[in-house]
């Protein structure tokens, strides 16, 4: 039973990626080779939504718990606390990059208003900051982690290992780049970075899901991470006056998130 449930979690990953490509392949478009073309993005988002719904239904039917809404982290009662904790901890993690962004003027009202107005009509923004985070967390946390927990594995093992399914599901980006003509060493290097980043984030998102008993915090963390991206320490050098303070902010943000994670996700505190 343990291996069957883990295999099913791998099936969710395959289904998610397959539906994304199938949504475009079923009725080929003129720009099908470009994943960033608006028409392709819309098709792929519809495929992701279909795969997400299927994965949630499959997990619910396989586990058949009476409280399947709570088991899959979909309960509205737990969503508020999970969302707040997920946002706070993730923004704290980005304390240094947020300060850099402030110094760069990224949070000036005119800049923010222009960015939001542009994002409202941009298919790539909807994919990166809304549909992508929502569907991936529903599939790789809400539909996958309960399977690992039901298999009898400890929550710690589930948090540490289940994100590998999430990481491997991103390998198709590297394969697509290689098929598109990119040099293999460059593709492998990018894939290594992506696997490392998605694995680390996956552990964090899975821990939020397990500790807060809701997928809301994981979705919030995913959105923030997609908006902020990987911290760029090179940017610190551009603000020589604040260089040492910015380094301290980066360290404090990381340590603060790690130290506050357990108490803030303790049952009865915020969640």
N, C-alpha and C positions, 0 to 999 in steps of 0.2 A: 504493500500500500504506500509506503514511504516513497519508493522510486516512481510509482505511478503518479503521485501528486506532483513530484518534482518535474517529471516528464511533461505533465500538463502545463506547468508554469513555463516550460520551454516552448510548448505549443502556442501559448499566448504570444510570446515574442515573435515566433514565426508567422502567426496569423496577422499580427499588427503590421509587420513589414510587408507581408504578401498583399494585404488589402491596400496598402498605400500604392504599391506598384500596379496592382490589378486595376485600381480605379482609373489609372491613366491608360493602361494597356488595352482594356476592353474596347475603348473607342479612341484610338490614337489621335493625338492633336498634332498640329503643325510644329509646335514647340515642345514636344514630349521629352526631348533630350535635356531640356533645361528645367531643373527642379525649382528655379526661382521665377519662372514665368507665372504671372497671376492665374491663368487658366489651369496650369498644372498644379499650382498650390491649392486651388479650390478643390480640384479633383482629389488630391492626396488627403486633404483635410476630411473630405467626406468618407474616404476609405478608412482613415484613422478613427473617425467617429463610429463607423459600422463595426470595426474590429473591437473597439472599446465596449460597445454594447454587448457584442457576442461573448467577449471574455468575462464580463461581469455576470451574465446569465449562466454561462457554463460553470463558473466557480460556485455560484449560488446553488445550482442544481446538483453539483457533485458533492458539496459539503452538506447541503440540505439542513442548515441550522434553522431553528425556529426564529432566532434573532439575526437573520442573515444581514439585515441593514446595519446592525452594530458590528457584526463580524467583518464586514467589508469596509468598515470605516465610513459609512454613508449616513450615519445618524445626525440629524440637524442639531440635536442637543449637545453633541460633543464638538461640533464644528467651530463654534465661536472661540472657545478657549484654545483649540488647536491652531486656528488661524492666527490668533493674537500671538501665541508663543512662537509659531513658525516665522511670522514676520519679524518679531523683535530679535530673535536669535540670529536670523539670517542678516538682518540689517546691522546688527552688532558685529557680525563676522566681517562685514564690508565697511567697518568704521573708517579705516585708512583710505580705501578707494573713494568713499563718499566725501571725505574731506578734500581729496585731490579733485574730485568733480566739482565741489563747491569753489575751489580756487580757480578752476578752469571756467567758471561761469555756467556750468551745465545745469544748475538749478535756478538760474534767473527766470523770473516769471515769463518773460517773452519767449525765451528759448523753450521752456517746458510747454507753454501753450502751443507754440508752433509744432513741436514734436508730437504732442497729443493729437492735434488736428490732422497732421500728416499720417499718423499711425491709424487713425480711424478709417482711412480709405486705402490702406496699404495691405495687400494680402499677406505679404511676408511678415508684417508685424502681427497680424492675427494668428498666423502659424506659430511664430516664435514666442509670443507673449500670452497667448490665450489657449488656442486649440491644442498646440503641442504640449505645454505643461499639463493641461487638464487631462488629456487622453493618456499621456504617458504615465501620469501618477495613478490614474484609475486602473490602467492595465498592469503596471509593474509594481504597484503597491497594493491597491484595493483588491485586485483580482489575483495577485500572485503571492503576496506575503501570507495571507490566510491559508493557502495551500501548504506552504512550508511549515507553518505553525501546526496545522492539522496532521502533518506527517510525523509529529512527535519530536521534532528537533527543538532545541531550546531557543528562546527569543534571541539570545546573543548570537547563536549560529545563523539564525534566519537573517538577522540584521547584517551580519558580516559576509554571508555567502550569497543570499538571494539577489543582491545587486549585480552579480556577475551576469545574470540573465538580462538585466537592463543594459549593461555595458556591451555585451555581445550583440544585442539588437541594433547597436549603432555601427557595427562593422560594415554594413551595406553602404555607408557613405564612402568608405575607403575603396570598396570594390567598384562603386560607380565612378569614382575619380580615376582609378586605374584603367577601367574600361574606356574612360573618356580621353585617355592618352597621357595622363600624368606619369612622371617617372616613378618607378617602384620604390626607390629609397625615400623619396619625399612622401609618398603615400603611406609607407610603413611608419615613418616618423610621426606623421599626423595621426595615424591610427593608434600608435602607442600613447600619445598624449591624450587622445580622446578616451581611450579605454581607462587610463589612469583617472582622468577627471570624472568620467561617468561612474566609475566604481566608487570613488570617494564620495561623490554627491549621493549616489544610490544608498550608501551606508547611512548617511545623514538623513535622507528622506525616509528610509525604512525605519530608522530609530524614532523619528518623529511620529510615523504612523503607528508603530507598536506602543510607544509611550503615551501618546495622546488619544489613541483609539479612534482616530479620525484621519481621513485623507486630506482634510482641508489645510492643515499645516504643511504637508508635503507639497501641495499645489502652490501655496504661497511662497515657500522656499524656492521652488522651481522657477516661478515667475521672476523673483528677485535675482536669482543667479543668471537667468537668461538675459535680463536687462543689464546687469552689471558686467557679466562675462568674467573671464579670468583676470585677477588683479595684475596690473602692469607696474612692476617696481621701477621700470625705466622712467615712468612719468614723475616719480619722486624727484629725480635729478633736475627736472625742469623748474622746480620750486625750491631753489637752494636755500632761501631764507627760512623755509619751514622743513628742511630735509630731515633733520633728526626727530623733530616732533611727528612728522608723517610716518617715519619708521616705527616710532613708539606706538602711534595710533594703529598701525597694521598689526603689531604684536599684541597690543591690548585687546583689539577686536577679536583676534583668534582665540587668545587665552580666555577672554570673557565669555565667549560663546561656549567653549569647552567646559569651563567651570560652572556656568549657570544652567547648562543643559539638564543635568539631573534634577536639581531642585525645582526648576521651572516646569518640568514635565512630570513631577511627582503627583500622583493622584490626590485630589483634594486641594491642591495649591492653586493652579490656574486651569487644570483640565479635569 
